[in-house]
Structures are given as structure tokens and as C-alpha cells.
Amino acid sequence: MSTNERSRSQVAGLRKQEKRQRKPDERIRRTHERLGKALVQLIQQKPLDEVTVQEVLDRSSVGRSTFYLHFRNKDDLLLSQLEEFLETMSTALSVRKEVSHRVAPVAELFVHIGDQQKLYRALADSGRLNDFFDLAQGYFARGIEQRLTESKRLPKLLQRELAVRAFALTGCLLSLLRWWLDRGAKEPPSDMDGLFHRIVWNGLR
């Protein structure tokens, strides 16, 4: 076998190995999606405390042993769904390499949550809304810090001070979100995006 043939054979072998490695991850992702979707649907129909794991399994067509392989209980499943959403949203600008001075996708966040107000109220009624905001504080603080670093508009700031400012800005973002929702989400999300970023850059200057 020639050198080129061996190289092609090795590449083909690596691709097969990668496919085998990806399949379990893809199956896990789909399973998580089905379970998460089922739980979200159920908690919009009745209080979370009244939802049973069996109801989630019946609606998602996932087996009990599979469920407990990935999650301890329904609260663990709920937290995993919130974390996945927050990870995606808080890193969106960096992932897509958006060229702008935005440090968080505020408009997109407000649109999404505005469309899911029934779920927001369900979390509030079940006493889990603070869990959402506690998680959001951590995720968005990291995301905003990353965007501030990428912007290169604050080159003289020490990393520690950058982290503190990102944490404070996240508190501002989440306060605006609460205010907006409590008022009935009347203002356009794009206006809230503009307001937040004026606060960001005026304050940082």
C-alpha cells in the first residue's frame, strides 16, 4: 500500500471513529430535548410540584431507566433546561462573532422570554424563578465579560475589574428584564436593547 493510500485509509478510519463517537452524543441530545419539551409543556398546564416524572416519561416516550441515567429528578431536568438556554443565549454574540458594541443579545433574550410568558409565570408560581435569575447572573456575567474583552474598548482595565463590571452589568440586565415583564412587556425588545447598551457604555466611560 502506498503512502497516499495509507493516508486516505487513516482519514477514513478517523471519520468512522468520529461518527461512532458523535452518535451517542446525538442520541443523548435528542433524549434531553424530548424530556425538556415534555416538562415545559406540563408545567404550563399545572404546578411543577404536581407534575410527576411518570407524566414526563409518558409525554416524551422515554424510559424510566434512561431518565434516571441522566437526571436525579424533575427539578434536575428543569435546571438542565434553564442552563442550556442560558448558555446558548449568553454566548450567542461571541459564537456568531457579531461585529457590534453589544455585550449581550438583549433584544433576542426579551423576544424569547416575552413569547414564553406563560412559562415565566409557571416558574414564578412554583417558586423556581429565583433559580432562573441566579443561574442567569452567572452565565451572563461570563458572557458580558467575554464581550467586553472582545470589544477592546477597555484595554486598560484589569481582568478583575472587568469581571466585577460584567457582574454589575448583568444585574442591571436582569433588573430591566424583571421590570419589563412586570409591566406587561409593553416596550419593544429593540428599545430595551438600546436602553441597556446606553447604560453599559455611558457607565463604563
BAKOLPA-611227 format. One record per residue (C-alpha): residue in one letter; chain; x, y, z. Coordinates in steps of 0.1 Angstrom, whole numbers, plus 2048, in hexadecimal, padded with zeros to 3 digits. Example, Ala and Ser with C-alpha at 12.3 -4.5 7.8 and 13.67 -1.06 7.14 Angstrom:
<node rest="a" kette="A" c1="87B" c2="7D3" c3="84E"/>
<node rest="s" kette="A" c1="889" c2="7F5" c3="847"/>
! end
This chain:
<node rest="m" kette="A" c1="800" c2="800" c3="800"/>
<node rest="s" kette="A" c1="80E" c2="822" c3="7F6"/>
<node rest="t" kette="A" c1="812" c2="83F" c3="80E"/>
<node rest="n" kette="A" c1="7F4" c2="852" c3="7FF"/>
<node rest="e" kette="A" c1="7DE" c2="833" c3="802"/>
<node rest="r" kette="A" c1="7E8" c2="82E" c3="826"/>
<node rest="s" kette="A" c1="7E0" c2="853" c3="82D"/>
<node rest="r" kette="A" c1="7BE" c2="850" c3="81D"/>
<node rest="s" kette="A" c1="7B7" c2="831" c3="830"/>
<node rest="q" kette="A" c1="7C1" c2="841" c3="851"/>
<node rest="v" kette="A" c1="7AB" c2="85F" c3="849"/>
<node rest="a" kette="A" c1="78E" c2="849" c3="841"/>
<node rest="g" kette="A" c1="794" c2="836" c3="862"/>
<node rest="l" kette="A" c1="794" c2="856" c3="876"/>
<node rest="r" kette="A" c1="773" c2="861" c3="866"/>
<node rest="k" kette="A" c1="763" c2="840" c3="86F"/>
<node rest="q" kette="A" c1="76F" c2="844" c3="892"/>
<node rest="e" kette="A" c1="762" c2="867" c3="895"/>
<node rest="k" kette="A" c1="740" c2="85C" c3="888"/>
<node rest="r" kette="A" c1="73F" c2="841" c3="8A2"/>
<node rest="q" kette="A" c1="749" c2="85A" c3="8BD"/>
<node rest="r" kette="A" c1="72E" c2="873" c3="8B2"/>
<node rest="k" kette="A" c1="711" c2="85B" c3="8B1"/>
<node rest="p" kette="A" c1="70E" c2="856" c3="8D6"/>
<node rest="d" kette="A" c1="710" c2="87C" c3="8DC"/>
<node rest="e" kette="A" c1="6F5" c2="882" c3="8C2"/>
<node rest="r" kette="A" c1="6DF" c2="868" c3="8D2"/>
<node rest="i" kette="A" c1="6E4" c2="878" c3="8F4"/>
<node rest="r" kette="A" c1="6DC" c2="89A" c3="8E6"/>
<node rest="r" kette="A" c1="6BC" c2="88E" c3="8D6"/>
<node rest="t" kette="A" c1="6B2" c2="87D" c3="8F6"/>
<node rest="h" kette="A" c1="6B9" c2="89C" c3="90B"/>
<node rest="e" kette="A" c1="6A4" c2="8B1" c3="8F2"/>
<node rest="r" kette="A" c1="686" c2="899" c3="8F4"/>
<node rest="l" kette="A" c1="687" c2="899" c3="91A"/>
<node rest="g" kette="A" c1="68C" c2="8BE" c3="91C"/>
<node rest="k" kette="A" c1="670" c2="8C6" c3="904"/>
<node rest="a" kette="A" c1="658" c2="8AE" c3="916"/>
<node rest="l" kette="A" c1="660" c2="8BE" c3="938"/>
<node rest="v" kette="A" c1="65C" c2="8E2" c3="92B"/>
<node rest="q" kette="A" c1="63A" c2="8D9" c3="91C"/>
<node rest="l" kette="A" c1="62E" c2="8C9" c3="93C"/>
<node rest="i" kette="A" c1="638" c2="8E5" c3="953"/>
<node rest="q" kette="A" c1="624" c2="8FD" c3="93E"/>
<node rest="q" kette="A" c1="606" c2="8E8" c3="944"/>
<node rest="k" kette="A" c1="609" c2="8E3" c3="969"/>
<node rest="p" kette="A" c1="621" c2="8EB" c3="986"/>
<node rest="l" kette="A" c1="643" c2="8DB" c3="985"/>
<node rest="d" kette="A" c1="63E" c2="8CA" c3="9A6"/>
<node rest="e" kette="A" c1="620" c2="8B7" c3="998"/>
<node rest="v" kette="A" c1="633" c2="8AB" c3="979"/>
<node rest="t" kette="A" c1="641" c2="888" c3="97D"/>
<node rest="v" kette="A" c1="65F" c2="878" c3="96D"/>
<node rest="q" kette="A" c1="648" c2="85E" c3="95E"/>
<node rest="e" kette="A" c1="634" c2="879" c3="94C"/>
<node rest="v" kette="A" c1="654" c2="886" c3="93D"/>
<node rest="l" kette="A" c1="65D" c2="863" c3="932"/>
<node rest="d" kette="A" c1="63B" c2="85C" c3="923"/>
<node rest="r" kette="A" c1="63B" c2="87D" c3="90F"/>
<node rest="s" kette="A" c1="65F" c2="87A" c3="903"/>
<node rest="s" kette="A" c1="65E" c2="854" c3="8FD"/>
<node rest="v" kette="A" c1="67E" c2="850" c3="910"/>
<node rest="g" kette="A" c1="684" c2="832" c3="928"/>
<node rest="r" kette="A" c1="688" c2="837" c3="94D"/>
<node rest="s" kette="A" c1="6AB" c2="827" c3="94E"/>
<node rest="t" kette="A" c1="6B6" c2="83F" c3="933"/>
<node rest="f" kette="A" c1="6A8" c2="85D" c3="946"/>
<node rest="y" kette="A" c1="6BB" c2="854" c3="966"/>
<node rest="l" kette="A" c1="6DA" c2="84D" c3="953"/>
<node rest="h" kette="A" c1="6DC" c2="873" c3="94B"/>
<node rest="f" kette="A" c1="6C7" c2="884" c3="966"/>
<node rest="r" kette="A" c1="6C1" c2="880" c3="98B"/>
<node rest="n" kette="A" c1="69E" c2="88D" c3="98A"/>
<node rest="k" kette="A" c1="687" c2="8A6" c3="978"/>
<node rest="d" kette="A" c1="698" c2="8C4" c3="989"/>
<node rest="d" kette="A" c1="6B9" c2="8B8" c3="97C"/>
<node rest="l" kette="A" c1="6AA" c2="8B6" c3="959"/>
<node rest="l" kette="A" c1="69B" c2="8D9" c3="95C"/>
<node rest="l" kette="A" c1="6BC" c2="8E8" c3="967"/>
<node rest="s" kette="A" c1="6CE" c2="8D7" c3="94A"/>
<node rest="q" kette="A" c1="6B5" c2="8E7" c3="931"/>
<node rest="l" kette="A" c1="6BA" c2="909" c3="940"/>
<node rest="e" kette="A" c1="6E0" c2="905" c3="93F"/>
<node rest="e" kette="A" c1="6E0" c2="8FA" c3="91B"/>
<node rest="f" kette="A" c1="6CA" c2="918" c3="911"/>
<node rest="l" kette="A" c1="6E0" c2="931" c3="925"/>
<node rest="e" kette="A" c1="701" c2="922" c3="917"/>
<node rest="t" kette="A" c1="6F4" c2="926" c3="8F3"/>
<node rest="m" kette="A" c1="6E6" c2="949" c3="8F9"/>
<node rest="s" kette="A" c1="703" c2="958" c3="90D"/>
<node rest="t" kette="A" c1="71D" c2="94C" c3="8F4"/>
<node rest="a" kette="A" c1="709" c2="953" c3="8D4"/>
<node rest="l" kette="A" c1="71C" c2="973" c3="8CA"/>
<node rest="s" kette="A" c1="73E" c2="965" c3="8CF"/>
<node rest="v" kette="A" c1="735" c2="944" c3="8BE"/>
<node rest="r" kette="A" c1="729" c2="956" c3="89F"/>
<node rest="k" kette="A" c1="745" c2="970" c3="8A1"/>
<node rest="e" kette="A" c1="72D" c2="98D" c3="89F"/>
<node rest="v" kette="A" c1="73F" c2="9AD" c3="896"/>
<node rest="s" kette="A" c1="72E" c2="9C6" c3="8AC"/>
<node rest="h" kette="A" c1="731" c2="9D7" c3="8CE"/>
<node rest="r" kette="A" c1="716" c2="9C1" c3="8DD"/>
<node rest="v" kette="A" c1="721" c2="9AD" c3="8FB"/>
<node rest="a" kette="A" c1="701" c2="998" c3="8FE"/>
<node rest="p" kette="A" c1="6E5" c2="98E" c3="8E5"/>
<node rest="v" kette="A" c1="6CB" c2="9A2" c3="8F9"/>
<node rest="a" kette="A" c1="6B2" c2="9A5" c3="8DD"/>
<node rest="e" kette="A" c1="6B3" c2="97F" c3="8D6"/>
<node rest="l" kette="A" c1="6B1" c2="977" c3="8FA"/>
<node rest="f" kette="A" c1="693" c2="98D" c3="900"/>
<node rest="v" kette="A" c1="681" c2="980" c3="8E1"/>
<node rest="h" kette="A" c1="686" c2="95C" c3="8EC"/>
<node rest="i" kette="A" c1="67B" c2="961" c3="910"/>
<node rest="g" kette="A" c1="65F" c2="978" c3="905"/>
<node rest="d" kette="A" c1="652" c2="95B" c3="8EF"/>
<node rest="q" kette="A" c1="654" c2="944" c3="90C"/>
<node rest="q" kette="A" c1="643" c2="958" c3="927"/>
<node rest="k" kette="A" c1="62D" c2="93B" c3="930"/>
<node rest="l" kette="A" c1="64C" c2="927" c3="939"/>
<node rest="y" kette="A" c1="65A" c2="946" c3="94C"/>
<node rest="r" kette="A" c1="63B" c2="947" c3="961"/>
<node rest="a" kette="A" c1="63C" c2="922" c3="967"/>
<node rest="l" kette="A" c1="65F" c2="925" c3="974"/>
<node rest="a" kette="A" c1="654" c2="942" c3="98A"/>
<node rest="d" kette="A" c1="636" c2="92F" c3="998"/>
<node rest="s" kette="A" c1="64C" c2="910" c3="99F"/>
<node rest="g" kette="A" c1="666" c2="925" c3="9B2"/>
<node rest="r" kette="A" c1="681" c2="91C" c3="998"/>
<node rest="l" kette="A" c1="684" c2="93F" c3="988"/>
<node rest="n" kette="A" c1="6A0" c2="948" c3="9A0"/>
<node rest="d" kette="A" c1="6B3" c2="929" c3="994"/>
<node rest="f" kette="A" c1="6B1" c2="937" c3="970"/>
<node rest="f" kette="A" c1="6BE" c2="959" c3="97A"/>
<node rest="d" kette="A" c1="6DA" c2="94B" c3="98F"/>
<node rest="l" kette="A" c1="6E5" c2="935" c3="972"/>
<node rest="a" kette="A" c1="6E1" c2="952" c3="95A"/>
<node rest="q" kette="A" c1="6F8" c2="968" c3="970"/>
<node rest="g" kette="A" c1="715" c2="950" c3="96C"/>
<node rest="y" kette="A" c1="710" c2="948" c3="947"/>
<node rest="f" kette="A" c1="70B" c2="96C" c3="93B"/>
<node rest="a" kette="A" c1="727" c2="97A" c3="951"/>
<node rest="r" kette="A" c1="73F" c2="962" c3="93F"/>
<node rest="g" kette="A" c1="730" c2="96A" c3="91D"/>
<node rest="i" kette="A" c1="732" c2="990" c3="923"/>
<node rest="e" kette="A" c1="755" c2="98E" c3="92F"/>
<node rest="q" kette="A" c1="75F" c2="97B" c3="910"/>
<node rest="r" kette="A" c1="74E" c2="996" c3="8FA"/>
<node rest="l" kette="A" c1="75F" c2="9B2" c3="90D"/>
<node rest="t" kette="A" c1="780" c2="9A1" c3="907"/>
<node rest="e" kette="A" c1="779" c2="99C" c3="8E2"/>
<node rest="s" kette="A" c1="76E" c2="9C0" c3="8DD"/>
<node rest="k" kette="A" c1="791" c2="9CD" c3="8E7"/>
<node rest="r" kette="A" c1="781" c2="9ED" c3="8F1"/>
<node rest="l" kette="A" c1="78E" c2="9EA" c3="915"/>
<node rest="p" kette="A" c1="7B2" c2="9DF" c3="910"/>
<node rest="k" kette="A" c1="7BE" c2="9EF" c3="931"/>
<node rest="l" kette="A" c1="7A6" c2="9DD" c3="948"/>
<node rest="l" kette="A" c1="7B4" c2="9C1" c3="95D"/>
<node rest="q" kette="A" c1="7A4" c2="99F" c3="958"/>
<node rest="r" kette="A" c1="797" c2="99F" c3="97C"/>
<node rest="e" kette="A" c1="786" c2="9C1" c3="977"/>
<node rest="l" kette="A" c1="778" c2="9B5" c3="955"/>
<node rest="a" kette="A" c1="768" c2="997" c3="967"/>
<node rest="v" kette="A" c1="759" c2="9AE" c3="982"/>
<node rest="r" kette="A" c1="74A" c2="9C5" c3="968"/>
<node rest="a" kette="A" c1="73C" c2="9A8" c3="954"/>
<node rest="f" kette="A" c1="72B" c2="99B" c3="973"/>
<node rest="a" kette="A" c1="71C" c2="9BD" c3="97A"/>
<node rest="l" kette="A" c1="710" c2="9C2" c3="956"/>
<node rest="t" kette="A" c1="700" c2="9A0" c3="958"/>
<node rest="g" kette="A" c1="6ED" c2="9AB" c3="977"/>
<node rest="c" kette="A" c1="6E1" c2="9C9" c3="963"/>
<node rest="l" kette="A" c1="6D6" c2="9B3" c3="946"/>
<node rest="l" kette="A" c1="6C2" c2="99C" c3="95C"/>
<node rest="s" kette="A" c1="6B2" c2="9B9" c3="96E"/>
<node rest="l" kette="A" c1="6A7" c2="9C7" c3="94D"/>
<node rest="l" kette="A" c1="699" c2="9A5" c3="943"/>
<node rest="r" kette="A" c1="684" c2="9A3" c3="964"/>
<node rest="w" kette="A" c1="678" c2="9C7" c3="960"/>
<node rest="w" kette="A" c1="66E" c2="9C0" c3="93B"/>
<node rest="l" kette="A" c1="65B" c2="9A0" c3="943"/>
<node rest="d" kette="A" c1="64A" c2="9AF" c3="962"/>
<node rest="r" kette="A" c1="63D" c2="9CC" c3="94D"/>
<node rest="g" kette="A" c1="62F" c2="9B4" c3="933"/>
<node rest="a" kette="A" c1="64B" c2="9B3" c3="91A"/>
<node rest="k" kette="A" c1="63E" c2="9D3" c3="909"/>
<node rest="e" kette="A" c1="65E" c2="9E2" c3="8FD"/>
<node rest="p" kette="A" c1="66D" c2="9D4" c3="8DC"/>
<node rest="p" kette="A" c1="68B" c2="9BD" c3="8E4"/>
<node rest="s" kette="A" c1="6A0" c2="9D1" c3="8CC"/>
<node rest="d" kette="A" c1="69A" c2="9F0" c3="8E2"/>
<node rest="m" kette="A" c1="6A4" c2="9DD" c3="901"/>
<node rest="d" kette="A" c1="6C4" c2="9D2" c3="8EF"/>
<node rest="g" kette="A" c1="6CC" c2="9F5" c3="8E7"/>
<node rest="l" kette="A" c1="6C5" c2="A01" c3="90A"/>
<node rest="f" kette="A" c1="6DB" c2="9E6" c3="91A"/>
<node rest="h" kette="A" c1="6F8" c2="9ED" c3="903"/>
<node rest="r" kette="A" c1="6F6" c2="A13" c3="90A"/>
<node rest="i" kette="A" c1="6F8" c2="A0B" c3="92E"/>
<node rest="v" kette="A" c1="716" c2="9F3" c3="928"/>
<node rest="w" kette="A" c1="72C" c2="A0B" c3="914"/>
<node rest="n" kette="A" c1="722" c2="A2B" c3="926"/>
<node rest="g" kette="A" c1="72A" c2="A1B" c3="947"/>
<node rest="l" kette="A" c1="74A" c2="A0C" c3="93B"/>
<node rest="r" kette="A" c1="756" c2="A2D" c3="92E"/>
! end
